[in-house]
């Protein structure tokens, strides 16, 4: 049996908690665990609020009217924040 086959067999028998621990071990061994964990973070599944939906709609409407977003760096510069 190859290493890949053994690994696949082990994965298929893992509980979700065991899989989480295995992923964390792999992340720590990769040299950049923070980047790895961010790349593999679960999707945000919180319900969107009415306020968030309105904000997204407002941005989309601005975009359709040709209004461009102001880069964050410009906002910082305008208020002399570094």
N, C-alpha and C positions, 0 to 999 in steps of 0.2 A: 504494500500500500504506500502511495506517495505521501509526502508531507501535505500537499494540497488536499488530498483525499481524506487524510486523518483530520486536518483542520475543519474541512467541511462536515465531517461526521460529528466532530465535537460541537460545532456551531448548532447543528440540527437538534442536539439534545440539551442545549443550554436553556435555562429559564431566562426571563427578561433581565432579572437582577444579575445573573451570571454574565450575560452578554454585556451589560453596562460595565461591570467590573473588568471584563476582558478588553473592552474598548478603551477604558481608562488606562489600563496597563500598556496597550499599544500606543496610546497618545504620549504617555510618559517616556516610552522608549524611542519615540520619533525624534526627540531633540527639541521640539517646539510644541509642548502639550497645549498651550493656550490657543495657538493658531489652529491646531488640529481639532480641539474641542469646539471652537467657534465654527469651523467648517462643517462640523457634524452635529451641531446643536439642533434640537427638535424645532419644528416650525411653531411659531407662536400661535396658539389655538384659543387665545382669549377672544370672546365676542367683541366685535367692533361696536363702539358706542355711536349714538346719534351725532354727537359732537365731532367724532373722528370722520364719520361719513360726510358731514357737511364740509369739513376742512378739505377732504380729498376732492369733493365736487367743486369747491371754490378754486382749488389749484388747477383742476382740469379745465374749468371754464376760462380762467386766466390764460392758460396755455393756448386754448382754441382762439382767444382774442389776440394772441400774439404778445401777451405780456410775459416777459421773461423773469425767471426767478433771480433774486439778488444773491450772488455768491456770499457765503458766510464770511469770507475774508474781507469783503467790502463792508459788511455790517460792522465787523470788529474795527476796521480802519475808521469808519465814520464816527464811531464812539470812542476812538483812541484807546481801544482795548487790545492788548498784545498777549 
